[in-house]
């Protein structure tokens, strides 16, 4: 599945994921939200808690506001 078909993943976050070699939902699922964010940080890309929750929500298939604490 394309990244932009996942909840919370718009064109900009999909572009950032592509920069760290994450190109589809299967790759994101296998890597996990935290590791994807750490890859972005290692590449010098802007990372924040907002992106982490967006990635985790995308993996779980829910909007980030629906994540459990």
Buried (B, 14 or more C-beta within 10 A) or exposed (E): EEBEEBBBBEEEBBEBBEEBEBEBBEBBBEBEBEBBBBBBEEEEBEBEEEBBBBBBBBBBEBEBEEEEE
